[in-house]
Amino acid sequence: MFTGIIEEIAVVENVQQEQGNIHFTFSSSIAKELKVDQSIAHNGVCLTVTSVNGLFYTVTAINETLRKSNLKSWNRGSVINLERCMKLNDRLDGHIVQGHVDCTAICKDKIDENGSWKFTFEYEHPDFISVDKGSICVNGVSLTVVDSKDKTFSVCIIPYTYEHTNFKSIEKGDEVNLEFDIIGKYVSALMKKS
């Protein structure tokens, strides 16, 4: 379980294909604190640490994860948002995030608003909706939805988030990972059944 508050960034150092899986090796300042079997959110995708070696660690993504996320586009040098799972005694600063990406979206617009940035994203998945002032997780970052329309929404990014996540490298046309608010997903599923 995560909160969507990014702790650190990592850089992809190696990408190794093995049958339908991909092993990603990262460098990060928190690598030395990690242990095998730990769950870490990478751009919002929960992945298990499979090895640790100094400032480097490795995770494995299976076909299902690759199909639903933007991991297949990661290359050596890609910058990734990281969040370790929350402790039960911590504050929940963002919102409840499972690390289970629902779909991807494409950045349709990036506007510099003189001290903040407004990003607009478009997604194709028919089962999800974004709600104005509701929570959404974009590349693992807990954000508040503004300007929600059919299959598009915007988020506004403060300077701290822009500088301390990979939002500064997102441009028009880039693919991002989305996890919709879990409460909204349950409500939507119940509405469809009635």
C-alpha positions as CSV (number, residue, x, y, z in Angstrom):
1,M,0.0,0.0,0.0
2,F,1.3,3.4,-1.0
3,T,0.3,7.1,-0.6
4,G,1.4,8.6,-3.9
5,I,4.0,10.9,-2.1
6,I,7.2,10.4,-4.1
7,E,10.2,9.6,-1.9
8,E,13.1,9.6,-4.4
9,I,13.9,9.1,-8.1
10,A,15.8,6.3,-9.7
11,V,17.6,5.9,-13.0
12,V,17.3,2.9,-15.2
13,E,20.8,1.4,-15.5
14,N,20.1,-1.9,-17.3
15,V,17.1,-3.5,-19.1
16,Q,17.3,-7.3,-19.7
17,Q,14.6,-9.2,-21.5
18,E,14.1,-12.8,-20.4
19,Q,11.3,-14.6,-22.2
20,G,8.1,-12.5,-21.6
21,N,9.7,-10.7,-18.6
22,I,11.9,-7.7,-18.3
23,H,14.5,-7.2,-15.5
24,F,15.1,-3.5,-14.7
25,T,18.2,-2.5,-12.7
26,F,18.2,0.9,-11.1
27,S,20.6,3.2,-9.3
28,S,19.1,5.2,-6.4
29,S,20.3,6.7,-3.2
30,I,17.8,4.5,-1.3
31,A,19.1,1.2,-2.8
32,K,21.4,0.5,0.1
33,E,18.3,0.6,2.4
34,L,16.3,-1.9,0.4
35,K,16.1,-5.6,0.8
36,V,15.0,-8.5,-1.4
37,D,11.2,-9.1,-1.4
38,Q,10.4,-5.5,-0.7
39,S,7.6,-3.8,-2.7
40,I,8.5,-0.5,-4.3
41,A,6.2,1.7,-6.5
42,H,8.0,2.7,-9.7
43,N,6.1,5.4,-11.6
44,G,3.1,4.0,-9.6
45,V,3.7,0.3,-10.5
46,C,4.3,-2.0,-7.5
47,L,7.3,-4.2,-8.2
48,T,9.3,-6.6,-6.0
49,V,13.0,-6.1,-5.4
50,T,14.8,-9.3,-6.6
51,S,18.4,-8.3,-5.9
52,V,20.4,-5.5,-4.2
53,N,24.0,-4.6,-4.9
54,G,25.3,-1.4,-3.3
55,L,23.6,1.6,-5.0
56,F,21.9,-0.7,-7.5
57,Y,18.8,-3.0,-7.2
58,T,16.8,-5.0,-9.7
59,V,13.0,-5.7,-10.2
60,T,11.2,-7.9,-12.6
61,A,8.1,-6.9,-14.6
62,I,5.9,-9.7,-16.1
63,N,3.8,-9.5,-19.2
64,E,0.6,-8.4,-17.5
65,T,2.4,-5.4,-15.9
66,L,4.1,-4.6,-19.2
67,R,0.8,-4.7,-21.0
68,K,-1.0,-2.3,-18.6
69,S,1.8,0.2,-18.0
70,N,4.4,2.3,-19.7
71,L,7.3,0.1,-18.4
72,K,7.8,-1.3,-21.9
73,S,9.1,2.2,-23.0
74,W,11.7,2.5,-20.2
75,N,15.3,2.5,-21.5
76,R,18.7,3.0,-19.9
77,G,18.7,6.5,-18.5
78,S,15.0,6.8,-17.9
79,V,14.2,8.7,-14.7
80,I,11.6,6.9,-12.5
81,N,9.5,8.1,-9.5
82,L,10.0,5.9,-6.4
83,E,7.9,5.3,-3.3
84,R,8.5,2.6,-0.7
85,C,5.3,1.0,0.8
86,M,3.9,2.9,3.7
87,K,4.3,2.0,7.4
88,L,1.1,1.4,9.4
89,N,2.1,4.2,11.8
90,D,2.7,6.9,9.2
91,R,0.5,9.7,8.1
92,L,-1.4,9.2,4.9
93,D,-0.2,12.4,3.1
94,G,-1.5,11.5,-0.3
95,H,-4.4,9.0,-0.9
96,I,-4.7,5.3,-0.8
97,V,-2.6,3.9,-3.7
98,Q,-2.3,0.2,-4.4
99,G,0.5,0.3,-7.0
100,H,-1.8,-1.5,-9.4
101,V,-1.9,0.6,-12.6
102,D,-5.2,0.7,-14.3
103,C,-4.1,2.0,-17.7
104,T,-1.8,4.5,-19.4
105,A,-2.6,8.0,-20.7
106,I,-1.0,10.3,-23.1
107,C,0.1,13.9,-22.2
108,K,-2.0,16.2,-24.4
109,D,-0.8,19.5,-23.1
110,K,1.7,21.0,-20.7
111,I,1.2,24.7,-19.8
112,D,3.6,26.8,-17.7
113,E,1.3,28.8,-15.5
114,N,4.0,31.2,-14.1
115,G,5.1,29.2,-11.1
116,S,3.1,26.0,-11.5
117,W,2.3,23.7,-14.4
118,K,-0.9,22.3,-15.8
119,F,-0.8,18.9,-17.5
120,T,-3.7,17.5,-19.5
121,F,-3.9,13.7,-20.1
122,E,-6.1,11.6,-22.3
123,Y,-6.8,7.9,-21.7
124,E,-8.8,5.3,-23.6
125,H,-9.9,2.8,-21.0
126,P,-13.7,2.7,-20.9
127,D,-14.1,1.4,-17.4
128,F,-12.6,4.4,-15.5
129,I,-13.6,8.0,-14.9
130,S,-11.8,10.9,-13.3
131,V,-13.8,13.2,-11.1
132,D,-13.1,17.0,-10.5
133,K,-11.4,17.4,-7.1
134,G,-11.0,13.6,-6.9
135,S,-7.6,11.9,-6.4
136,I,-5.6,10.2,-9.2
137,C,-2.2,8.7,-9.3
138,V,0.0,9.7,-12.3
139,N,3.3,7.9,-12.6
140,G,2.9,7.2,-8.9
141,V,2.2,10.8,-7.8
142,S,-0.9,11.5,-5.8
143,L,-2.7,14.4,-7.4
144,T,-6.0,16.2,-7.5
145,V,-8.0,16.2,-10.7
146,V,-9.1,19.5,-12.3
147,D,-11.1,20.0,-15.6
148,S,-12.3,16.4,-15.8
149,K,-14.0,15.6,-19.1
150,D,-14.8,12.4,-21.0
151,K,-11.6,10.4,-21.0
152,T,-9.4,13.6,-20.3
153,F,-8.4,15.4,-17.1
154,S,-5.9,17.9,-16.0
155,V,-3.7,18.2,-12.9
156,C,-1.8,21.2,-11.6
157,I,1.8,20.7,-10.3
158,I,3.4,22.8,-7.7
159,P,7.2,23.6,-8.1
160,Y,8.3,21.1,-5.4
161,T,6.5,18.2,-7.1
162,Y,7.8,19.4,-10.5
163,E,11.4,19.4,-9.3
164,H,11.4,16.3,-7.1
165,T,9.6,13.9,-9.5
166,N,9.9,13.0,-13.2
167,F,7.1,15.5,-14.1
168,K,9.8,17.9,-15.3
169,S,10.6,15.5,-18.1
170,I,7.0,14.8,-19.2
171,E,6.2,16.4,-22.5
172,K,3.3,16.4,-24.9
173,G,2.9,12.9,-26.4
174,D,4.6,11.1,-23.5
175,E,2.9,8.0,-22.0
176,V,2.2,7.9,-18.2
177,N,0.8,5.3,-15.8
178,L,-2.6,5.9,-14.2
179,E,-4.2,4.5,-11.1
180,F,-7.7,5.8,-10.4
181,D,-8.9,6.4,-6.9
182,I,-9.9,3.0,-5.3
183,I,-13.1,4.4,-3.7
184,G,-14.2,5.8,-7.1
185,K,-13.4,2.4,-8.7
186,Y,-15.6,0.6,-6.2
187,V,-18.5,3.1,-6.6
188,S,-18.3,2.9,-10.4
189,A,-18.3,-1.0,-10.2
190,L,-21.4,-0.9,-7.9
191,M,-23.2,1.5,-10.2
192,K,-22.7,-0.8,-13.2
193,K,-24.1,-3.7,-11.3
194,S,-27.3,-1.9,-10.3
